Structures are given as C-alpha cells and as structure tokens.
Amino acid sequence: MRAGLALYGDDGRVVWYRSRNFGSTVRLRRAAPVVLADIPGLAYVALEGGGVVADIWEREAERLAATVIRVSAEEWRAELLYPREQRSGAQAKQHADALARRVIAWSGAPRPTSLTHDAAEAVLVGLWAAVGVGWLDAIPADLRR
C-alpha cells in the first residue's frame, strides 16, 4: 500500500514530497497519526479518491482539526493537464511527472533523485489544493508550457 505525500506551505510552494509504503491498512492506521502530527500548523489535508485508505487519513486529519479536501484524479488532472496530455493513463502519469518536477523546481524544494508516480501526483494534488484554498490565485504561468 503505497501513498504519495506532499507538504505545502501557505505560500503555495511544495516544502517536501515523498512516497511511502505502509504495507497494509493496519500499518497505515498506526502511521497516519504520527505522519500528520509531525506537521506543525496542519491546516488542510488534500486526498485523492476515496475508500478505506482515504477514510483513515480523513479521520486523523479531522481529529487534528484540519480541513479535508477530497478530489478525484479526473478533477485535478482536468485543471492541471491539457486534454492531449491525458489521453491514456500512462500518458497522464508521464505528463504529471514532468509537471511535478517543474513544481518542485519552482518551489525551490530539493530535486528528486527519483520521483515515483504517487509522489508526483501528490505534488500535483497539493498544487491543485493550494489554488483551491487561496494560497495561490492560479496555477503560476511559469509552470504552464
């Protein structure tokens, strides 16, 4: 059970991003409180999708009084990727990876040595949420091609 994680500052820039394998929902239930409690001033948790995994994150975020934002992959992709970049799942992942790398560079965050698809998508879900909560007025022009 892999999860992409990305932390954004209220300036709308990514601070850190990573991929983590929790192994099982039992291990995720134990880890989620630790992961989220380690983030001072946690205000929002943006989650892609639903189901048991998202419910675990949502419960813990709400316990910490953070606002939860749920989004589907189709919704954030429609906002961040051009239609021609998402004609197939593989193509969408490839373009998401390239855009995530631009977001990371624009943010001044450490460059990835390798970037998993789940971490890249977490970076983009975070960017989408940063616009949604008003930390950014719009997707920065520097990130658009």
KEDRENKE-300701 format. One record per atom (N, C-alpha, C): x, y, z. Coordinates in pm, whole numbers, plus 50000, padded with zeros to 5 digits. Layout:
! residues N
XYZ
...
//
This chain:
! residues 145
500834988450000
500005000050000
500895012450000
501075018149882
501925029949866
501065042449872
501655053049925
500975065949929
501975076849894
501525086149813
502325097949786
501955108749886
502945115649937
502735126150036
503465138649990
502835150050007
503485162749975
503015173150076
503955180950126
503645191550221
503845204950151
502825213450160
502875226850103
502865237150214
503575247950192
503505259450281
502365268450237
501975277750322
500855286550285
501225296850178
502455296150128
502845304150012
502545296749882
501985284649894
501615276949776
502765269349712
503865267949783
505025260749730
505245247849808
505675237649736
505905224649800
507165225449886
507065220350008
508175220150102
508915206850093
508155195850096
508725182550077
507685173450013
508175162449959
507325152649892
508005139249906
507205128849910
507775115349921
506725105049890
507205092949876
506365081249860
506645072249979
505605066250030
505795057450145
504945045050128
505525033650158
504805021050153
504405017350295
503115017750321
502625014450455
502374999450471
502314992250361
502194977650367
500784972450382
500014978050474
498644973250498
497844984550562
496534982950562
495684993050625
495914993650776
496254982250835
496554982050979
497764990851008
498824989450930
500014997650950
499745012350918
498905014850818
498535028650786
497775034950902
496855027650962
496105032951077
497035037151191
498095029451211
499055032851316
499955044451274
500295045351145
501245055551098
500605069151073
499375069551029
498735082250992
498785092651105
498485088951230
498565098951336
499975104651353
500965096251338
502355100751352
502745109951237
502405106051115
502755114050997
502135127951008
500845128551038
500165141451042
500545149751165
500775143351278
501155150651400
502525157151387
503355152051297
504685157651275
504665170551193
503485174851149
503365186851065
502805198151150
503665207551191
503175218751273
502245227751192
501165231851254
500245241051188
499445234851075
499255221851079
498505215050973
497115221250959
496815226450840
495525232950817
494635224950723
495215218950620
494455211650519
495115198250489
494285188550457
494775175850404
493975173350277
494665173050163
494025170350034
494235155650001
493145148949970
493175134649942
492635131949803
493335123249730
492805118849601
491995106249623
490785106349574
489965094349579
489225092449709
488825080049731
488035076849849
488375063049899
487445056949966
487645043550016
488265043250153
488635031250195
489165028950330
490435037050356
491325037350260
492595044450280
492335059350302
491525065450217
491215079650233
490485082150364
489615072950403
488885074450530
489835074850649
490885066750645
491875066750754
492535080350766
492995085850654
493625099050655
492635109750699
491405108850650
490395118950682
490085119050833
489875107450891
489595106751035
490715113151117
491945110051081
493075115451157
493205130451136
493015135151013
493085149550986
492015157051065
490805151651065
489725158151139
489995158051289
490615147551340
490975146951482
491935158251517
492785162051420
493745172851439
493175186451397
491875186851369
491165199151331
491635204951198
492125196551109
492495200950974
491295199050881
491155207850786
490105206750686
490525196450582
489615187550548
489895177150450
489275181050316
490065179650212
489625182450075
489815169649996
488745164549939
488845152449856
488685156549709
489475150149626
489455153049483
489675140049408
489065138949292
489325127349207
490495130449114
491125120049066
492235121948971
491735129348847
490535126248804
489985132748684
489825147748706
489435151548827
489195165648856
490495173648858
491515169148932
492745177048936
493485176548803
493405165048734
494065164148603
493445173848504
492125175348509
491445184648418
491915199048440
492275202348564
492735215848596
494215218048564
495025207448573
496475209048563
497095203848434
496425194448369
496975188648246
496065192048129
496665193848014
495885196147893
495215183047851
494075183847782
493415171447737
494335162347657
495195168147574
496105160047492
497135152647578
497325156947702
498295150747791
497715139347874
496425137047858
495785126747939
494885117547858
495315114647737
494545105647650
494575091147698
495595087847776
495675074647838
496245076447979
496055066348061
496585066948198
498095068248199
498755060848112
500225061348107
500695075148064
500015080847967
500385094147919
500155104648029
499045103548100
498755112948208
499825112048317
500265100048350
501305098348452
502625104548405
502955102848278
504185108448224
504165123748231
503045129848193
502955144448197
502845149548341
502205141748427
502135145448568
503535145748628
504355136048592
505735135548640
506495147948597
506375151648470
507085163348419
506605176148488
505295177548506
504765189448572
505185189748719
505155178448786
505575177948927
507025182448941
507875178248848
509275182548853
509405197748836
508555203548751
508575218148736
508075225048864
507055219348927
506535224949052
507615224349160
508305213349168
509375211649268
510475222049245
510895223649120
511935233649088
511435247749117
510215251049076
509625264249100
509535267149250
509255256749328
509115258249473
510455259649544
511545255949478
512845256149542
513055244349636
512235233949621
512375221849702
513525213549645
514095204749725
515175196149674
514725188149552
515605187649453
515305180049330
515265165149362
514355158049297
514265143649324
515395136049256
515885125849325
516795116549258
515965106849176
514865102649232
513855095249156
512515100049209
511525100349123
510205105349160
509185094749123
508565088649223
507555078549195
506285085449146
505445077649078
504195083349028
503315088249141
503285080949252
502425085249362
502935098149427
504235099949437
504775112449491
504525124049393
504725121649265
504465131949164
503015136349168
502115126749178
500695130049183
500345137149314
500995133749423
500765140849550
501185155449537
502285157949469
502735171749445
501665179349368
501065172949269
500065179749187
498735181349259
498345171549338
497125173149420
497325184849515
498525186049572
498825197249661
498765210549589
499285211149467
499215223549389
497765227149361
496975217249319
495555219349293
494865224849419
495165218949535
494555223249661
495045237249701
496305240449675
496835253649709
496075264649637
495685261949514
494855271549440
493445271749500
492925259849529
491565258849583
491355265849715
492365265849801
492215272249932
492675286849930
493165291449815
493545305449802
494985308749835
495815298549855
497235301249878
497895306449751
497375302249637
497795307349506
496535312249435
496655323249361
495505328349285
495165319349168
496195313449110
496025304848992
497295296548978
497275287248885
498485279648855
499515289448800
500675290448859
501675300048811
502015297948664
502095309048592
502405308448449
503725301348421
504675302548514
505985295948498
505835280748483
504765275248536
504575260748534
503875255848408
503205265048340
502495261548217
503475261648101
503255252848006
504105253047888
503505261347782
//
